[in-house]
Structures are given as structure tokens and as C-alpha cells.
């Protein structure tokens, strides 16, 4: 009888502990538009419009301080002007994982800052998908602002400043330019 009572107490405490731990997490979905370009390029470029979409998870240290990790499919790159073929789109598709520290006010407004790592999934230079121009990995610093309503619906904007050069080679024609992206997203956290 004592063993049965002890098992019931252990199971009840484990259930309440796991429920309180689960309440510390926020899960959600997000998607939006990217405006990206290269900085420090020795050739003329224009911004390229792309998109981002994926999932998000956050751990709440308190109701105001969180650490958030996103798992996003993100298209970046630039329009290269004045080439042999005129303007060419250099589209780079990444699986991006930003990790940010976030401060959210009681009213729902927030600021965030952190780092992002990206793994190149696809490279497309005006329909040529077998090119090997860009590195497989990309790293950047992230900063953002936004608003999240009490029901979990929100809007946010981020700037990702590239810290690693994009090209896999360095020649006189191609220097050490980097990705820079502005993201605007809507999200729902449940």
C-alpha cells in the first residue's frame, strides 16, 4: 500500500512539474517578406525581394525576458546590375536558425538581439541552379522590434547583418561581399 501511495505521489508531482515547465515555452508559426542585398560588393546591385517562413519556439525566463529560436526557410541575395546578360537575380535559399534574446513589455512591444546561422539549400542565378558560387554556410547578427498581442498574433521586423562573406572564392571580379537582409513577418504563438 505504501508503494502504491508513493507511486501516486511521484506521478502527481511529475505531472505538475512537466505542466509548469511546458508553460514556460511558446510555440508558433511565422512568415513574411525579405528585402536583401549585398554589402561591400565591388559591382552594382539592387535589392532582391524574397520570403521567410517557418516555426518558432521561445523559453520564458520571466514574462518579459525570453530566448527565442526560429527555424526558417529564407530566400536572400541581390539583383546584379550591368552584367553581360543585363540584370541578373542571384537567389540564395537558406535554412536559417536565428537565436535571439528578447525583452517584451507587458503591453506586448518587444526588442530582440542575437545571432543567426544559415545553411544554403539552393543557389539560383537566373535559372542556373547548378552553380557553386556561394558558401554553404552563412552567419549574421540579428536585431529586431515588434508587437505581440495577448492572443498570440504579432508582427515583427528584423535586420540581419551578414558577418561572413558570401562567395566561395575571392578574385578581382568577386570580393568579400556579405548578405544583409530586412525581414518583416507576421506570426502566431500558441
N, C-alpha and C positions, 0 to 999 in steps of 0.2 A: 504494500500500500504506500509505503514511504517513497519507493522508487517511482511509482506512478505519479504521485504528487510532485516529486522533484522534476520529472519529465514535463509535466504540465506547466510548472513554473518556468522552466528553461525555454520551452516553446513559446510561451506567452511573452517573456522578456525579449526573446529573439525577434518575434514578430513586431513588437512595438519599436525595438531598435531599428529594424530594417525599414519600417514605415517612416520613422523620424529621419533616417538617413536619406531615403528616397525623396522626402520633402525638400531636401537641400539642393536637389537637381532641377534644372529647367531643360526641357527638350523642345525642339521646334524645327520648322522648315523656313527657308528663306530663298529669295530670288530677286534679281534685278538687272540693272544695266551697268556696263563698264564703259568708260572712256579712257583709252590707254594710248600711250605714245612712248617713244624712246627719248631719253635724255642723254646728252653728251655725244650725240651721233654727229659724224663729220659729213653727213649728207642730209638734204632737206626731207622732212617728214610732216605728216598731218596726223591728227588723232584718228584712231580706229574705234568704232562702236562695236561692242560685244555684249556678253551677258554673263551672269553668275547665277548658280542655283545649287542648292544642297540642303544639308541638315546642320543643326547647331545643338550644342549641349553646354550648359553652364552649371558651375558649382557655386552655391551661395555661401560665402563665409558669414555674411550677415545679410539683411535685406537690402543693404546698399552696396556692399562690396562683393564682386563676383570674379571668377576666372571663367572665360568662355573659349570654347574650341569649336571651330566650324570645319565642315568637310564640304568643300565647294568645287564644282566644275566651273572653271573660269576661262574665258577667252580674252587674250591680251594681244599686244603687237602694235603695229603702226601702218600707215599708208606711206609708202616710199615714193617720193615725187622725183620727176626728172630722170628716171632710169631709161634704159634702152627701149623698153616697152611702154614708156609713159609712167603713169601712176600704178603702183603695184601694192596689193594688200599683203602684208606679212602677218598672218594669223598664227598665234601660238595658243594651243589649248592645254591648260594645266589642271591637275588635281591639286588644289590649294588647301593648306591647312593653317589658317591663322589661329594663334593663341593670344588672347588679349586679357589684360586686367581691366575691369570695368567698374566705374562708380556710377550708380544710378540713384537719383534723388527720389524722395517719397512721391513727388509729382510725376515721375516717370521719365524725365530727361536724363540722358547719360553721356559720359565721355569714356573713351576706351583707348588703350595703347598697348602695343605688343609687337610680336614678330610673326612672319608668315614664311612657310616653306612650300614650294610648289614642285611638282613632278610633271614634266612635259609628256603629254599623252599623244599629241598630234601637232604637226607643223604643216602649214599650208601657205605656199607662196603663189597666189593667183592660180589655184587649181593643181599645182605640183605638190603632191603630198609625200613624195619620197625624198624630199630634201633633208639634209643633215646639217642645217645651218646653226641652230640654237643648241645650247647646252641642255642636258636632260633635267637639271635642277635649277631652281630659281629661289632666291632668298630676298626678303624685303622687310622693312619696318612699317608698322601699321598704326594709324591714328584715326579716330572717328568720333562722331557725335550722333545722337538720335533721340528718339522718343518711343517708349513702350507704354501702351495703355494698360489699365487694370485687367482687361480681359485677355491680354497677351498679344494683341495686334500692335505692330510697330513699324517704324520707318527709320532708316539709318543711312549715313553717308560715311565712307572711309576713303582715306588716301593711303596707297601702298607705294612707298618709296623703294625702288629697287636697289639692293646692295651688292648684287653680283652681276657681272657683265653677261649679256645675252649670247653673243656669238661664241661658237666653239673654237674659232680661230681668230688670230689677230694679224691683219695685214694692213697695208697702207689704205686699201679701199674700205676696210671694215675695222673700226676702232672699238674701244671698250664701252659701248653704249649700254644702257640699262632700261629695264621696264619701269614705267611709272603709271599707276592706274588710279582713277577715281571710280569708286563703286557707290551706287545708290540702290538700296534694297528695301523691300518690304518683307516682313517676317511675321510668323505666328508662333508663339511659345505656349505650350500647354503643360 
